[in-house]
Amino acid sequence: MFKTPQLIAEIGCNHKGDFSIAKELIVMAKQAGAHFAKFQKRNNIELLTPEQYHAPHPNLSNAYGNTYGEHREFLEFTTDQHAELKNFAESQGIGYSTSVWDVTSAKEIIQITPEFLKVPSACNNHLELLRVLRDDYLGDVHISMGMTTQAEEKEIVSFFLETGQAHRLVIYSCTSGYPVPFEDICLLEILRIKERYQNAVKDIGFSGHHLGIAADIAAYTLGASWIERHFTKDRTWKGTDHAASLEFAGLQKLARDLSAVHKALRPKATEILDIEKIQRDKLKFRA
């Protein structure tokens, strides 16, 4: 039987640095039917080189500061604010999580004990970050495999297997692009990952940056129990992720369709179902 799908609304930085919008998006994610609202946490001084930090934003129309560092700092919430978001999400009946991009952020967010933490594709080769999550954190660790070779993918899983912690891993098929054209989603990667790692890890996920929701439904039927989509209030807002995000109606339809497909993905309990018996008596050809 297929596992119940878990839908993550990846709010990320789509709150535009506004704490009230972050809370509003949590409420909207819950109302749409998502199971988790997820954010991002970065220590920008640690994550960026001085040159990167002080350089102009590569796309000024999306910038929230004069430099890339100022832009990133504008979008950051403190650990206390993340703790408040977690408490608020739980009060609304939806789970909280965040992606952590560096060691400091991981250590900070571990203290508020979310059910799981996510490692973005960009950081899945950051060994010290993975070590903190493997050795100092008790929750599940979700890792996206975008822009990652199969050899790197194997090293990541092996790193957790070394200490018997791969049972806490959820690994995601992902293509890193914003948005991703359909021919680059490569949904059959889910089957490859599942065949190779399903007996070693806890679960398989799919993180999509495409348009629409058809690919997410297909991903679930291929074996990805965790479906993650970027979520925003307005796809026209300033920022790089909004264009590849779902608005409320899209997330609501995705939650509805995942639930419907989950109910449908099962064999017949009997050769003739109860719903068919009346039709059989009325319509079936009698030889």
Order of alpha helices (4+ residues) and beta strands (2+ residues): beta-alpha-beta-alpha-alpha-alpha-alpha-beta-alpha-beta-alpha-beta-alpha-beta-alpha-beta-alpha-beta-alpha-alpha
